Amino acid sequence: MAIRIETRLTDRDLTGRSHWWGAPDMPEGMAYPCIDVEDGDGGTYPEPLTFVCQIRCKDIAGLDTDGLLPHSGMLYFFAPIDYFLGEDGSPLDYHDSPAVIYTEQEDGLRPYELCWEGTDESVFRPAEEMLFSKAESPRGDGHILLGEPYQDEIRQAHPGCLSLLQIDEDDRWGLRFYDCGMYYFLIRPGDLRHRRWERAEGDLYFY
């Protein structure tokens, strides 16, 4: 059962709730996912992935009638999409692997603190509330959870994979995938069933 995601700005405190952007609310000791990037001197340094959203699983339990996802705990999505949000100098590349992380913990979560180098300004964009509803089709545009890839090319490149999360463009965020496109978190049904989140793949379709 595909689930459509809408977002909206709110004055509500979204700590510990489902939200798009903002800072991930993580258990103490959970590592923030990074990509090792070459520093030009033969070494590497860790570059944080873009935090996309966190989903409090009980918020989608009533829509996930096939029981594909856990119905408690928190699910986090991170992707290498800084460039498409206007950060032209980002060392991340869309070919880099995304990260999907899950925790059973729901209480005591705290916003992760990450600031621009040399400042106390948070790198995270303002959090937006997430609204979930049944998608009319498993294959459509927009932001969709547990759907099928919208483009034939993505389905052919990842045969048998489910679109765990589909991210569409959004002018409000300045999010554009070249001329037009979508970013996907993809996973095989068996890996999803066994909660092998580390096997999630990323792919970008663009014109």
Residue pairs with C-beta under 8 A, 6 or more apart in sequence:
1 63
1 64
1 65
1 66
1 134
1 135
1 146
2 134
2 135
2 137
2 138
2 139
2 140
2 144
2 145
2 146
2 147
2 148
3 60
3 63
3 64
3 132
3 133
3 134
3 135
3 144
3 145
3 146
3 147
4 132
4 133
4 134
4 135
4 136
4 140
4 142
4 143
4 144
4 145
5 20
5 130
5 131
5 132
5 142
5 143
5 144
5 145
6 130
6 131
6 133
6 143
7 20
7 128
7 129
7 130
7 131
7 143
8 128
8 129
8 131
9 126
9 128
9 129
10 128
10 129
12 129
14 22
14 127
14 129
15 25
15 109
15 110
15 111
16 25
16 56
16 106
16 107
16 109
17 56
17 59
17 129
18 53
18 54
18 55
18 56
18 59
18 129
18 130
18 132
19 53
19 54
19 127
19 128
19 129
19 130
20 52
20 53
20 127
20 128
20 129
20 130
21 51
21 52
21 53
21 124
21 125
21 126
21 127
21 128
21 173
22 51
22 111
22 124
22 125
22 126
22 127
22 128
23 51
23 111
23 112
23 113
23 114
23 122
23 124
23 127
24 32
24 51
24 54
24 76
24 78
24 111
24 112
25 54
25 74
25 109
25 110
25 111
25 112
26 32
26 76
26 103
26 109
26 110
26 112
27 103
27 105
27 108
27 109
28 108
28 110
30 101
30 103
32 48
32 112
32 114
33 48
33 49
33 78
33 99
33 101
34 46
34 47
34 48
34 49
35 46
35 47
35 49
35 80
35 92
35 96
35 97
36 44
36 45
36 46
36 47
37 44
37 45
37 46
37 47
37 91
37 92
38 44
39 45
47 90
47 91
47 92
48 114
48 123
49 78
49 79
49 80
49 92
49 96
49 98
49 99
50 78
50 79
50 80
50 81
50 82
50 85
50 92
51 76
51 77
51 78
51 112
51 124
52 77
52 78
52 79
52 81
52 165
52 167
53 76
53 77
53 130
53 165
54 74
54 75
54 76
54 77
55 74
55 75
55 76
55 77
55 130
55 145
56 74
56 106
57 69
57 70
57 71
57 72
57 73
57 74
57 75
58 71
58 72
58 106
59 130
59 132
60 69
60 132
60 145
61 71
61 72
63 132
63 133
63 134
64 71
64 146
68 146
68 162
68 192
68 193
69 75
69 146
69 192
70 102
70 104
70 195
72 104
72 106
73 102
73 103
73 104
73 105
73 106
74 102
74 103
74 105
74 106
74 109
75 100
75 101
75 102
76 99
76 100
76 101
76 102
76 103
77 98
77 99
77 100
77 165
77 185
78 98
78 99
78 100
78 101
79 98
79 99
79 167
79 183
79 185
79 202
80 92
80 93
80 94
80 95
80 96
80 97
80 98
80 202
81 92
81 94
81 167
81 175
81 183
82 90
82 92
83 90
83 92
83 93
83 94
84 94
84 175
84 176
84 177
84 178
84 183
85 125
85 173
85 174
85 175
86 174
94 183
94 202
94 204
96 202
97 201
97 202
98 185
98 200
98 201
98 202
99 200
100 164
100 185
100 187
100 197
100 198
100 200
101 197
102 195
102 197
113 122
114 122
114 123
114 124
115 121
115 122
115 123
116 122
116 123
125 173
132 145
135 144
135 147
138 144
138 146
138 147
138 148
139 147
139 148
139 149
139 150
140 147
140 150
141 150
141 168
141 182
142 166
142 168
143 165
143 166
143 167
143 168
144 163
144 165
144 166
145 164
145 165
145 166
146 162
146 163
146 164
147 162
147 163
147 166
148 155
148 162
148 163
149 155
149 158
149 161
149 163
149 166
149 184
149 186
149 205
150 166
150 182
150 205
151 182
151 205
153 205
154 163
154 184
154 186
154 203
154 205
155 161
157 203
158 186
158 201
158 203
160 188
160 189
161 186
161 187
161 188
161 201
162 186
162 187
162 188
162 189
162 192
163 184
163 185
163 186
164 185
164 186
164 187
164 192
164 200
165 184
165 185
166 182
166 183
166 184
166 185
167 175
167 182
167 183
167 184
168 182
169 175
169 176
169 177
169 180
169 181
169 182
177 183
177 204
177 205
177 206
178 206
178 207
179 206
179 207
180 206
180 207
181 204
181 205
181 206
181 207
182 204
182 205
183 202
183 203
183 204
184 202
184 203
184 204
184 205
185 200
185 201
185 202
186 200
186 201
186 202
186 203
187 196
187 197
187 199
187 200
187 201
188 199
191 199
191 200
